[in-house]
Amino acid sequence: MCSCPSSYPASGTPHPVAAHPEQGWTLLCDGSVVFDDSGELHPDGSVVAPRRVPAERLAVAA
C-alpha cells in the first residue's frame, strides 16, 4: 500500500499517487481507487457506488 504524509489525518484528504485518466481511475495515497464516474474502491474491500445523474436531468433545453 502507498503511504500518505503525516499531515493526512488532519487534512482529511488523501492525495493521488497514480492517475490514469485514459482508463478512468486514480490511486490515492491511502490505497483507495477513485473512478471518474464517482465510484470508489477502498483497501478494506468496501465500495462506494457511483452517484449517477438520471438521463432526463442531462438533457439540455433548447
C-alpha positions in Angstrom: 0.0 0.0 0.0 1.1 3.6 -0.6 1.7 5.9 2.3 0.1 9.3 3.0 2.1 12.1 4.5 1.9 12.5 8.3 -0.4 15.5 7.8 -3.1 13.3 6.1 -5.3 12.6 9.1 -5.5 16.3 9.9 -6.2 17.4 6.4 -8.7 14.6 5.7 -7.9 14.4 2.0 -5.5 11.7 0.6 -3.5 12.8 -2.4 -3.2 11.0 -5.7 -0.1 8.8 -6.2 -1.0 7.4 -9.6 -3.5 8.7 -12.2 -4.7 7.0 -15.3 -7.4 9.4 -16.8 -7.3 7.4 -20.0 -8.6 4.4 -18.0 -10.8 6.5 -15.7 -9.2 5.9 -12.3 -6.8 7.4 -9.7 -4.9 5.7 -6.9 -4.8 7.7 -3.7 -2.1 7.5 -1.0 -4.4 5.6 1.4 -4.8 2.8 -1.1 -8.3 3.8 -2.3 -9.1 3.8 -6.0 -11.4 6.6 -7.2 -13.1 6.2 -10.6 -14.2 9.0 -12.9 -17.9 8.0 -12.5 -17.5 9.0 -8.8 -17.4 5.4 -7.6 -14.7 4.3 -5.1 -13.0 1.1 -4.0 -11.3 1.1 -0.6 -8.4 -1.1 0.6 -10.7 -2.9 3.1 -12.9 -4.0 0.1 -15.7 -1.6 0.8 -17.3 0.1 -2.2 -18.9 3.5 -2.8 -21.3 3.2 -5.6 -21.2 5.9 -8.4 -23.5 8.8 -7.9 -25.2 8.9 -11.3 -27.4 11.7 -12.6 -30.7 10.5 -14.2 -30.6 10.8 -18.0 -33.5 13.2 -18.1 -31.5 15.7 -15.9 -28.7 15.7 -18.5 -30.9 16.9 -21.3 -30.4 20.5 -22.4 -33.5 22.6 -23.1 -33.4 24.4 -26.4 
